[in-house]
Amino acid sequence: MSVSLMACAQETPKVKHKKAVPAAKSNAKAVKFANAMDPICHMPTEPEMKDTAVYKNKTYGFCSVYCKDEFKKNPEKYVQK
C-alpha cells in the first residue's frame, strides 16, 4: 500500500532557517527594515539579515535567498498598503 501526499501550491515551502550568528564587531550600521517579519515565511527580521530587497525606496529583509526571490517576483502581493 502506498500513500501519496500532495502539497497545496499555495502553501509556503519549508525553508531551512539558519540560526543567527552574532556578528563580529563591524563599522556597518544596523539596517532598519520596512518589514518586521519575512513576508514569505513569516520569520521575524533581524538587523543582521543579509538577504534584502529594495522596493519603492524601502528595504525589506528576508531569512533566505528563496524568500527574497519569491518577494521579487510579485512585491505588491507582499507589501503592506
C-alpha positions as CSV (number, residue, x, y, z in Angstrom):
1,M,0.0,0.0,0.0
2,S,1.5,3.4,-0.9
3,V,0.4,6.8,0.2
4,S,1.0,9.9,-1.9
5,L,0.9,13.3,-0.3
6,M,0.3,16.4,-2.5
7,A,1.1,19.8,-1.1
8,C,-1.1,22.7,-2.0
9,A,0.5,25.1,-4.4
10,Q,-0.4,28.0,-2.2
11,E,1.5,26.6,0.9
12,T,4.7,28.3,1.9
13,P,7.5,25.8,1.2
14,K,9.7,24.6,4.1
15,V,12.8,26.8,4.3
16,K,15.7,25.8,6.4
17,H,16.4,28.7,8.6
18,K,19.9,29.3,9.9
19,K,20.4,30.4,13.5
20,A,21.6,33.9,13.7
21,V,25.3,34.1,14.4
22,P,26.4,37.1,16.5
23,A,28.1,39.5,14.1
24,A,31.7,40.4,14.7
25,K,32.4,44.0,15.6
26,S,31.9,46.0,12.4
27,N,31.5,49.6,11.4
28,A,28.4,48.7,9.4
29,K,25.2,50.2,10.6
30,A,22.3,48.1,11.5
31,V,19.6,48.1,8.8
32,K,16.1,49.1,9.7
33,F,13.8,47.0,7.5
34,A,10.3,48.1,6.3
35,N,9.0,44.7,7.4
36,A,9.1,43.2,10.9
37,M,8.5,39.7,9.5
38,D,9.7,38.0,6.4
39,P,6.6,38.3,4.2
40,I,7.1,34.8,2.7
41,C,7.7,32.5,5.7
42,H,6.8,34.9,8.5
43,M,10.1,34.6,10.3
44,P,10.9,37.8,12.3
45,T,13.5,40.0,10.6
46,E,16.8,40.9,12.3
47,P,19.2,43.7,11.5
48,E,21.9,41.0,10.6
49,M,19.9,39.6,7.8
50,K,21.9,39.7,4.5
51,D,19.2,38.9,2.1
52,T,17.5,42.2,1.3
53,A,15.5,43.8,-1.5
54,V,14.6,47.4,-2.1
55,Y,11.1,48.2,-3.3
56,K,9.7,51.7,-3.6
57,N,12.7,53.1,-1.7
58,K,12.1,50.8,1.3
59,T,14.5,48.0,2.3
60,Y,12.9,44.6,3.1
61,G,14.7,41.8,5.0
62,F,14.5,38.1,4.3
63,C,15.7,35.0,6.0
64,S,16.9,33.3,2.8
65,V,17.6,33.9,-0.9
66,Y,14.5,31.8,-1.7
67,C,12.2,34.2,0.3
68,K,13.8,37.2,-1.3
69,D,13.4,35.8,-4.8
70,E,9.7,35.0,-4.1
71,F,9.2,38.5,-2.9
72,K,10.8,40.0,-6.0
73,K,8.5,38.0,-8.3
74,N,5.5,40.0,-7.1
75,P,6.3,42.5,-4.4
76,E,2.9,44.1,-4.4
77,K,1.4,40.9,-3.2
78,Y,3.5,41.1,0.0
79,V,3.9,44.9,0.7
80,Q,1.5,46.2,3.3
81,K,-0.5,49.1,1.9
